[in-house]
Amino acid sequence: MPLQKRISLIKAVGEEILTEEELKLLLEKKEHPVAYDGFEPSGTSIHIAQGLLRAININKMTTAGCKFKMLIADWHAWANNKMGGDLEKIQKVGNFYIEVWKACDMDLKNVEFVWASEMLKDDNYWKMMMNVARNSSMNRILRTVEIMGRSEQETLHASQILYPCMQAADIFYLNADICQLGMDQRKVNVLAREIGEKLGFWKPVVVSHHMLMGLGEPPKEELSGADRGIALKMSKSKPDTAIFMLDTKEDVERKIKKAYCPEKKIEENPMLEYCKYILFEKFTELKITRPEKFGGNLTIKSYDELVSIYQEGKLHPMDLKVCVAAHLNELMEPIRKKLHENKKVMKMYEEIQTFQVTR
């Protein structure tokens, strides 16, 4: 594949790239660079941003030639007191996540699932983690705690101070050339860039993907940049503002129906976000069904066309919602079917529903 095409694919994933010039040099040097992402198994289900959208983004990265390592961050979740601090339950949730990704048609030929608990058996991992800690001030580590969904003002467990040091060490232990995580993980990836060469490693390229919005109204706080994106993102802890991979057709329709979607508003509109980041990645056109008295049926062939029509008020929010729900269900139905037909997976899912979810 031509170099420019590879760069374009990766740029389609990254809302921010640190830096584009370094990415170009990396791809010129390596046909198959290693990219990684990490997930805390931390809830009783997995939403579409983690499932469907993650598969879309990873498949772009592997099409561009990357070998992808998906880190199941079980010890990180344990350090962060997820699932009541029960490591066995965390690992069961992690195994369920893997089954969902398989059902989402992720490019498994070029994706390796790696468990943090396996890496930690190697003394070299702990040496890397200790070197990260030794070369980072406490204040610098505290500035990264939002990667755990925490703030600097919170009272933290000592284990949570270790978490950013572990995550920075993950990058070097996995030989990751590219950190391909969400914008909410940006600060620890920047930490790795700052100290990598000092520790005898390298400066990883950071490709930070967009955080898909939740369905609720955006917060009123005056936040900007990555901080606002984090505040807007879809969250497992607010079930009615997230679409989960095993939600029924009726669940999806109900949640979308009451979603935030102001007329003519383009910015911070979750319905338009789902069209841009998911639907137009999977469909060449979106079909709007509506009565003749409201303009009749409409076929939209690109996201730019959708933005233009919606901004001009030629498409009612409810018609857009019906369209989004229908197309999302069309994408999710075969995934739901695969999962429901796998008795082992459904038994796993049913057990996970009994677990206590802790923040």
C-alpha positions in Angstrom: 0.0 0.0 0.0 1.4 3.5 -0.9 2.8 5.4 2.1 0.3 8.3 1.8 -2.7 5.8 1.8 -1.3 4.3 5.0 -0.9 7.7 6.6 -4.5 8.7 5.6 -5.9 5.5 7.2 -4.2 6.3 10.5 -5.2 9.9 10.4 -8.8 8.8 9.9 -8.4 7.2 13.4 -6.5 9.9 15.2 -8.3 13.0 16.4 -4.8 14.1 17.4 -1.4 12.7 16.3 1.9 13.3 18.1 3.4 13.9 15.7 2.4 13.5 12.0 6.0 13.9 10.9 7.1 11.2 13.3 4.3 8.9 12.1 5.5 9.4 8.5 9.1 8.6 9.4 8.0 5.5 11.3 5.9 4.2 8.4 8.8 4.8 6.0 11.1 2.8 8.3 8.7 0.0 9.3 6.2 -1.9 7.1 4.5 -3.4 10.2 4.8 -1.1 13.2 3.3 -2.3 16.5 0.3 -0.3 17.8 -1.4 -0.9 21.1 -4.5 0.0 23.1 -5.4 -1.1 26.6 -8.8 -1.7 28.3 -9.8 -1.9 31.9 -12.4 -4.7 32.3 -14.6 -2.6 34.5 -18.3 -3.0 33.9 -21.0 -5.6 33.3 -21.3 -4.9 29.6 -19.4 -3.2 26.8 -20.7 -0.3 24.9 -20.5 0.5 21.1 -17.6 2.8 21.5 -15.5 0.0 23.0 -17.0 -2.7 20.8 -18.1 -1.7 17.3 -16.2 1.6 17.0 -13.0 0.0 18.4 -13.2 -2.7 15.8 -13.6 -0.1 13.1 -10.5 1.8 14.2 -8.3 -1.2 14.8 -9.2 -2.6 11.3 -8.0 0.7 9.8 -4.8 0.5 11.7 -4.1 -3.1 10.6 -5.1 -2.2 7.0 -2.4 0.4 7.2 0.1 -2.4 8.1 0.1 -2.2 11.9 0.3 -5.3 14.1 -2.0 -4.5 16.9 -1.7 -5.5 20.6 -4.8 -5.2 22.7 -3.9 -5.1 26.4 -6.5 -6.5 28.8 -5.5 -4.3 31.7 -6.7 -6.6 34.5 -4.1 -5.6 37.1 -4.7 -1.9 36.2 -8.4 -2.4 36.9 -7.5 -4.1 40.2 -5.2 -1.2 41.2 -8.1 1.1 40.3 -10.6 -0.8 42.6 -12.9 -1.8 39.7 -15.4 -4.7 40.2 -15.0 -4.3 44.0 -11.3 -4.9 43.7 -11.9 -8.6 42.9 -9.2 -9.7 40.4 -11.0 -12.9 39.4 -14.2 -11.0 38.5 -12.1 -8.4 36.6 -10.6 -11.3 34.5 -14.0 -12.8 33.8 -15.1 -9.4 32.4 -12.0 -9.2 30.3 -12.7 -12.6 28.8 -16.2 -11.4 27.9 -14.8 -8.3 26.2 -12.6 -10.5 24.0 -15.6 -12.5 22.9 -17.4 -9.3 21.9 -14.5 -8.0 19.9 -14.4 -11.4 18.1 -18.1 -11.0 17.2 -17.5 -7.4 15.9 -15.3 -8.8 13.0 -12.1 -7.3 14.4 -9.1 -8.3 12.2 -7.9 -11.0 14.5 -5.2 -12.1 12.1 -3.3 -9.0 13.0 -4.5 -8.5 16.6 -2.9 -10.1 19.7 -4.7 -10.0 23.0 -2.2 -9.6 25.9 -3.1 -9.8 29.6 -1.4 -7.5 32.0 -1.3 -10.3 34.6 0.9 -12.3 32.2 3.3 -9.4 31.6 3.7 -8.9 35.3 5.3 -12.4 35.7 8.4 -11.0 34.0 10.9 -9.2 36.3 11.8 -7.0 33.3 8.4 -5.5 33.4 8.8 -4.4 37.0 12.2 -2.9 36.2 10.6 -0.8 33.4 7.8 0.3 35.7 10.3 1.2 38.5 12.4 3.2 36.1 9.3 5.1 34.9 8.5 5.8 38.6 12.1 6.8 39.4 12.2 9.3 36.6 8.8 10.9 37.3 7.9 13.3 40.0 4.8 12.7 42.2 3.2 15.9 40.7 3.8 14.7 37.2 2.1 11.3 37.9 -0.8 13.1 39.6 -1.4 15.1 36.4 -2.1 11.8 34.6 -4.7 10.3 36.9 -7.6 11.2 34.6 -6.6 8.1 32.6 -8.2 6.1 35.4 -11.3 8.3 35.4 -10.0 10.2 38.5 -9.1 13.8 39.3 -6.1 15.2 41.1 -8.4 16.4 43.9 -9.6 12.9 44.8 -8.2 10.9 47.7 -6.4 8.1 45.9 -5.3 4.7 46.9 -1.5 4.1 46.8 -2.2 1.5 44.1 -3.6 4.2 41.9 -0.3 6.1 42.0 1.3 3.0 40.5 -1.2 2.8 37.7 0.2 5.5 35.4 3.7 4.1 35.9 2.4 0.7 34.9 0.7 2.1 31.8 3.8 3.9 30.6 5.8 0.7 31.2 3.2 -1.2 29.1 4.2 0.8 26.0 7.9 -0.2 26.2 7.3 -3.8 27.3 5.0 -4.4 24.4 7.5 -2.7 22.0 4.7 -0.4 20.9 5.7 2.1 18.2 2.2 3.7 18.3 0.0 4.3 21.3 -3.5 4.1 19.8 -5.7 5.0 22.7 -8.5 7.5 23.4 -8.0 11.2 24.0 -8.7 10.4 27.7 -5.4 8.5 27.8 -3.3 11.3 26.2 -1.5 12.5 29.3 0.2 9.2 30.1 1.2 8.7 26.5 2.8 12.2 26.6 4.6 11.1 29.8 6.0 8.1 27.9 7.2 10.4 25.1 8.9 12.6 27.6 10.9 9.9 29.4 11.2 7.1 26.8 14.6 8.1 25.3 15.9 9.0 28.8 15.2 5.4 29.8 17.0 4.0 26.7 13.8 3.3 24.8 12.1 5.4 22.1 9.5 8.2 21.8 6.3 6.5 20.8 3.9 8.1 18.3 0.6 8.9 19.9 -2.6 8.4 17.8 -5.5 9.5 20.0 -8.9 8.5 18.8 -12.1 10.5 19.3 -14.2 9.7 22.4 -17.7 8.9 21.2 -20.3 11.0 22.9 -22.9 9.7 25.3 -26.6 10.3 24.5 -27.2 12.9 27.2 -27.1 16.6 27.1 -23.5 18.0 27.2 -22.3 19.4 30.5 -22.6 23.1 31.1 -19.1 23.5 32.5 -16.6 25.6 30.6 -14.2 22.9 29.5 -12.0 22.9 26.4 -10.1 20.5 24.3 -9.4 17.0 25.6 -11.0 17.8 29.0 -14.4 18.5 27.4 -14.1 15.4 25.2 -13.6 13.3 28.3 -16.6 14.9 30.0 -18.8 14.2 26.9 -17.7 10.6 26.3 -20.0 7.6 26.5 -19.9 6.0 29.9 -20.8 2.5 31.3 -21.7 4.1 34.6 -24.7 5.9 33.0 -26.6 3.0 31.2 -29.3 5.1 29.6 -26.8 7.4 27.9 -24.8 4.5 26.3 -25.7 1.9 23.7 -24.4 -1.5 24.8 -23.4 -4.3 22.4 -26.1 -6.7 23.8 -28.9 -4.1 24.0 -32.0 -5.3 22.3 -33.5 -3.6 19.2 -36.1 -2.0 21.6 -33.4 -0.8 24.0 -31.6 0.9 21.2 -34.7 2.6 19.9 -35.8 3.7 23.4 -32.4 5.2 24.2 -32.0 6.9 20.8 -35.6 8.3 21.0 -34.8 10.3 24.2 -31.2 11.2 23.2 -30.0 14.8 23.1 -30.4 16.0 19.5 -31.2 19.7 19.1 -32.6 20.9 15.8 -30.1 22.4 13.4 -27.2 22.0 15.9 -24.1 20.2 14.5 -21.6 20.5 17.4 -21.8 18.1 20.3 -24.8 16.3 18.7 -24.5 12.5 19.5 -26.8 11.5 16.6 -24.4 13.2 14.1 -21.4 11.7 15.9 -22.8 8.2 15.5 -23.4 8.9 11.8 -19.8 10.2 11.3 -17.8 7.7 13.3 -19.9 4.5 12.9 -22.6 4.6 10.3 -20.8 6.2 7.4 -17.9 3.8 8.1 -20.2 0.9 7.5 -22.8 2.2 5.0 -22.3 4.1 1.7 -25.6 5.9 2.3 -28.2 6.5 5.0 -31.9 6.2 4.2 -34.4 8.4 5.9 -38.0 7.2 5.9 -40.7 9.8 6.4 -44.2 10.7 5.1 -44.5 12.8 1.9 -46.0 15.7 3.9 -42.7 16.0 5.7 -40.6 15.8 2.6 -40.8 12.1 1.7 -38.0 9.5 1.8 -34.4 10.8 1.7 -31.1 9.1 0.8 -28.0 10.8 2.2 -24.7 9.7 0.6 -22.1 11.4 2.8 -21.6 12.9 6.2 -21.0 16.3 4.7 -24.3 16.1 2.9 -26.0 15.1 6.2 -24.4 18.1 8.0 -25.6 20.5 5.3 -29.2 19.2 5.3 -29.5 19.1 9.1 -28.0 22.5 9.6 -30.5 24.0 7.2 -33.4 22.4 9.1 -34.4 20.1 6.2 -34.2 17.1 8.5 -36.1 16.8 11.7 -34.3 15.5 14.8 -36.8 12.7 15.2 -36.4 11.5 11.6 -32.6 11.5 12.2 -33.1 9.5 15.4 -35.2 6.9 13.7 -32.6 6.5 11.0 -29.7 6.2 13.4 -31.6 3.6 15.5 -32.5 1.5 12.4 -28.9 1.5 11.0 -27.3 0.8 14.4 -29.6 -2.1 14.9 -28.7 -3.4 11.4 -25.1 -3.4 12.4 -25.6 -4.8 15.9 -28.1 -7.6 15.0 -25.5 -10.1 13.6 -23.2 -9.4 16.5 -26.0 -10.0 19.0 -26.9 -13.1 17.1 -23.3 -14.5 17.3 -23.1 -13.8 21.0 -26.6 -15.2 21.9 -25.8 -18.4 19.9 -22.6 -19.0 21.9 -23.8 -20.7 25.1 -20.5 -20.3 26.8 -20.4 -16.6 26.1 -24.0 -16.1 27.3 -23.2 -18.0 30.5 -20.3 -15.7 31.0 -22.4 -12.7 30.4 -25.2 -13.8 32.8 -22.6 -14.3 35.6 -21.1 -10.9 35.0 -24.5 -9.3 35.4 -24.4 -10.3 39.1 -21.1 -8.5 39.8 -20.9 -5.3 41.7 -19.7 -2.4 39.6 -17.5 0.0 41.5 -16.0 3.3 40.4 
